[in-house]
Each structure stands twice: as C-alpha cells, then as structure tokens.
Amino acid sequence: MLTAEQNKTRQLNANTAQLNPASAEEVGNYKIVRLLGSGATSNVYLGVDKTSMKLVAIKMIRPECAIGVQHKMFAIEASLCGKLHHPNIVALYDANSSDASNSYIIMEYVEGESLEGYASPDNLLPVKAVLDVVRQAAEALNYAFQMGVIHRDVKPANMLMTEDGQIKLTDFGCALLYDSEMTQITGAGSLSYMSPEQISGIALNHQSDIYSLGAVLYHLLTGHSTFNASDNYSAIHQITNYPHIPIESRRVDLPKELCRIVDHSLQKNIADRYQDWKEFLSDLYAASGIIRDTGPAEEQARFELMSHCSFFKDFLTVEIWEVLRASQWRTFASNEQLIKEGEHGFSFFILLKGNVVVSKKQRMLNVINAGDCVGENACLYKGSPIRGATVTAQGETIALEISKSQLENFSKEVCLRMDRAFLRSLNDKLAVSNSRVLQLMGI
C-alpha cells in the first residue's frame, strides 16, 4: 500500500504528465508545467504546488530584465504577496525577489482571457457586460486604495475575465505603495491609459486610477482610444492639453448618462474628476439600471442572429450593436402583415429569420427572404410616402423595424453601411424583376 506521501507524489506526476510530460523544472515548492505567456519583462508558467496539488501561475523575471527599474517593478509586485485579498484581484501566494537572477512570484491561476481582445471595434462586449466588467475592476481598485495601493497600470491587458464573467485585476508591478520603505518608480504605466498627472510626474492619488479606468471604459465601449495620436509625443501632448474625443461621436447609441460617466472620469483637472470610488461606483450602478436589458443571454442571441444576417455582412461589431439598440425587435406570426398597401410609411424592416410575400392588389409580386429588407422606400424619400404593396409573413418571421428618424440618427459609419446594403438589395431585386420580365417575353 502506498503511503500518503507516495500518493501525493503520484498525483503530482499524473497532473504534470497530463499537462506537459516533458517539463520537469521546479521553483521552490512548485513544479513548472508549461509556458502560459510572456510579457515585457517576465514569463508566466502554469505550475503545480507539490504540497497541495493546486494549480498556480508562476511569474519569473527574464534574465535580461533582472536589473535596474525592471527588477524593482518585479520586487514591488512581490512585496504585495499575501496583502491584497479581494475576489477581483489575482491572489499572490509566494515570492522571491531578493535574488535578481532567480526572482519569481507564485500567483492564483486564473482560467480566462484578458480584456484586450474586447477593445477593438469588431469584437466588443455588450454594454451591460462592459459596465459589469468596469464595476468589478472599480471595486477591486477601491479596495486596493484602502489598503494603500494605487495600481497605476490599469488597462484591458491587466484585466482577466473568467468564463463566468468574473474579473481579476493583475500585474501590480507599476503600483504606488503608501507607507512603504521601497523606492517608488516614476513614469510607470501604459501611455494610452495614463492620467495627465501621471504623465506629468506629479504626486498621484486614487483619482489617477479613476482616470485610467475611465479610459478603459471608453475603449471597451468604442474599440478606440480616447485620442487619435500618431506617436507617443502626440499622445502625451493631447492627454495633457486637450479634451478627449467625445465618446458619443464614436458611438451614438450610448445613453447620455453613460457618456457623462466617461466624461466625468476623464477630466484633466482632478477637482473636476470623480472625487472617490464610491461616487464613481454609484453612477455605474445607476447607469446599469437604465440600459435596456433583455437579459444578457437574449441580447447576445439577438446580436448573433444579426451578425449572421447577410444584410449586416459589412458591419463592424460595434455598428451591429448600435443598430440593435436603436431599433425595435419584432416577431410576426404566419400571415401577419408587416406593411399594408395604402398606408403611410414611416419605417422599414430588416428580415433576420423567415420570409415574407410582397403583394399588390392581392397579386403576389415577390418573396423576400431573411437577409434582405422591405419597406425601405419610406425612409429613402422625403415626406410620408404611401405604401405601394402589402408585405405578409410566411411562417414565423423575425425582423428589425427601424424608423426614418432612427435611421437619420445613426452614426455616419452606420449610415454609410446602410446605404451600401440598400444598394445591394435594390440590385438583387432588379435582377429578379428583369429575370421575370424576360421569362414573360419568352426570352
């Protein structure tokens, strides 16, 4: 019979063999399994605690970075081991920074991905999800400040999201530690998210992290930075001297209250910025309540249906979300009329599922399938045109209804995409009409 120690060793070998049988390196009481990723100064490995058999993340400084400021940043993060206990902060279990050539930090292993992939226009999260992400980060940063820590490098790449949507703030290498005897590093952080005072090198408080998280909120909502800068010098000049690009010019479908939160957090003068995390969080909760909520799963399902619709094939993710939030989701039963001949027209429909019959004076003219639009003439011409045909659902049909006024209020980018989609639709309909004419002529 195996002893308890033998059983533990056997389980350890089984765990590591399953993940990477070729790896046999060890760091202290931890066995390295495989490389998870690499940063500017360090590598992060998956490891196993030989005592508890628990998976951990092992951060090791690269030899070429084991000197000067880079090692000092590593030492700052290592000094926080066991000091920050919050569900939205990656836990630090163990560390060694005294030996520059063999420095490591043992961290909580988080199965997830950074938010960096959700900061591009073609891969944005739903607004509700963005607010929840930022809310969790704000609670973590508020806690850290209460513990005497300012992060100073808040950015999507340092925010990990698990499969169930939990956020874990990581990488405190640039942190400013109050009541610490360690020499503090100046000029640390990521330029795109730095506050004006951080760039200027003046004394910082928690409002610098509020600014940075406001910049993250802006980026996750729009897929763009707060400024258009061609190089670092231009970015520094704009951040310190000019207002950020208004978020409503990037994305017109956002509620005014949410735009106000972004603007308030990105004020250059700290007297005009949120004064504390409690005020910031209070506004976030209020904004979450006014966002139209059909439930995260249902909203995502609607977005997926739209993204697979040929009408939206040229639209970016952020543009599809804009259309979804500004339009009315409609479901029609079989034989239900979407449009009635002779009525005034004020809207058009984009068919997402099913098909419709177009008829005039009870004679069928055409069948329109999912991926196309009907009734667009009502929005393309001035005045209030009379509907020239009746449109009836064949079976259950799902469509977006968009009014003329809603179409006029879309962003310039969405309006351009709409025009191109209308032209494709018109071309297809003309091709069908020409084909039928030729058939009637026997050609």
HELIX and SHEET records of a PDB file:
HELIX    1   1 ALA A    4  LEU A   19  1                                  16    
HELIX    2   2 PRO A   63  CYS A   65  5                                   3    
HELIX    3   3 GLY A   68  ALA A   78  1                                  11    
HELIX    4   4 ALA A  100  ASN A  102  5                                   3    
HELIX    5   5 LEU A  115  TYR A  118  5                                   4    
HELIX    6   6 VAL A  127  GLN A  146  1                                  20    
HELIX    7   7 PRO A  156  ASN A  158  5                                   3    
HELIX    8   8 LEU A  191  TYR A  193  5                                   3    
HELIX    9   9 PRO A  196  SER A  200  1                                   5    
HELIX   10  10 HIS A  206  THR A  222  1                                  17    
HELIX   11  11 ASN A  232  ASN A  241  1                                  10    
HELIX   12  12 ILE A  247  ARG A  250  1                                   4    
HELIX   13  13 LYS A  256  SER A  265  1                                  10    
HELIX   14  14 TRP A  277  ILE A  290  1                                  14    
HELIX   15  15 PRO A  296  SER A  307  1                                  12    
HELIX   16  16 SER A  310  PHE A  312  5                                   3    
HELIX   17  17 THR A  317  ALA A  326  1                                  10    
HELIX   18  18 ASN A  377  LEU A  380  1                                   4    
HELIX   19  19 LYS A  404  GLU A  408  1                                   5    
HELIX   20  20 LYS A  412  LEU A  440  1                                  29    
SHEET    1   A 6 GLU A  26  VAL A  27  0                                        
SHEET    2   A 6 TYR A  30  SER A  38 -1                                        
SHEET    3   A 6 SER A  42  ASP A  49 -1                                        
SHEET    4   A 6 LEU A  55  ILE A  61 -1                                        
SHEET    5   A 6 TYR A 104  GLU A 108 -1                                        
SHEET    6   A 6 LEU A  92  ASN A  96 -1                                        
SHEET    1   B 3 GLY A 112  SER A 114  0                                        
SHEET    2   B 3 MET A 159  THR A 162 -1                                        
SHEET    3   B 3 ILE A 167  LEU A 169 -1                                        
SHEET    1   C 2 VAL A 149  ILE A 150  0                                        
SHEET    2   C 2 LEU A 176  LEU A 177 -1                                        
SHEET    1   D 3 GLN A 328  PHE A 332  0                                        
SHEET    2   D 3 THR A 390  SER A 403 -1                                        
SHEET    3   D 3 GLN A 337  ILE A 339 -1                                        
SHEET    1   E 4 GLN A 328  PHE A 332  0                                        
SHEET    2   E 4 THR A 390  SER A 403 -1                                        
SHEET    3   E 4 SER A 347  LYS A 360 -1                                        
SHEET    4   E 4 ARG A 363  ASN A 369 -1                                        
SHEET    1   F 4 GLN A 328  PHE A 332  0                                        
SHEET    2   F 4 THR A 390  SER A 403 -1                                        
SHEET    3   F 4 SER A 347  LYS A 360 -1                                        
SHEET    4   F 4 CYS A 373  VAL A 374 -1                                        
END                                                                             
